[in-house]
Amino acid sequence: MFDPEFCEKRCPVCTRARRGNPFARFLQGIEMIVTLGGCPWGRARQEKYGVKPNEPLPPEPKSGNPT
């Protein structure tokens, strides 16, 4: 029902907060406290990617054959 991609790519607060915008980080902090961990889209993101709405995605491991 709630798309984790919305939080990851289109949420006006979360995307800016993860990029370091101080005002967005402030708003996101309040949201995390009020909702006890994030909005439904942030919780869906946490379930899919394993990171909280205020945390960036971990870097993907490089795949390839060592030669």
C-alpha positions in Angstrom: 0.0 0.0 0.0 2.7 2.5 0.9 5.5 2.8 -1.7 9.0 2.8 -0.2 10.2 4.5 -3.5 8.2 7.6 -2.6 10.3 8.1 0.5 13.5 7.2 -1.3 13.1 9.4 -4.4 10.1 11.8 -4.2 9.3 12.8 -0.6 10.1 16.5 -0.3 11.2 16.3 3.3 13.1 13.0 3.4 15.1 13.4 0.2 16.2 16.9 1.2 17.0 15.8 4.7 19.2 12.9 3.6 21.1 15.4 1.4 21.8 17.5 4.4 19.3 20.4 4.3 19.1 21.7 7.9 15.5 22.8 7.8 14.4 19.4 6.2 16.4 17.6 8.8 14.7 19.5 11.6 11.2 18.7 10.1 12.2 15.1 9.6 13.4 14.9 13.2 10.1 16.2 14.5 8.2 13.7 12.2 10.3 10.8 13.5 9.5 11.7 17.1 5.8 12.3 16.5 5.2 9.2 14.5 7.6 7.0 16.6 9.9 6.1 13.7 8.7 7.7 10.5 5.7 8.0 8.3 4.2 4.9 6.6 6.3 5.5 3.5 9.4 5.8 5.6 8.5 2.6 7.4 8.0 0.9 4.1 11.5 2.1 3.0 13.0 0.8 6.2 11.4 -2.6 5.6 12.6 -2.8 2.0 16.1 -1.3 2.4 16.9 -1.9 6.1 17.7 1.8 6.8 15.7 4.4 8.7 14.1 7.3 6.7 16.8 9.7 7.9 19.6 7.4 6.9 21.1 7.2 3.3 21.2 3.8 1.6 24.4 1.9 2.1 26.7 1.8 -1.0 26.1 -1.2 -3.2 28.9 -3.7 -3.3 30.9 -3.7 -6.5 30.2 -6.9 -8.4 32.6 -8.3 -10.9 35.2 -11.0 -11.4 38.6 -10.3 -9.9 41.2 -11.1 -12.5 
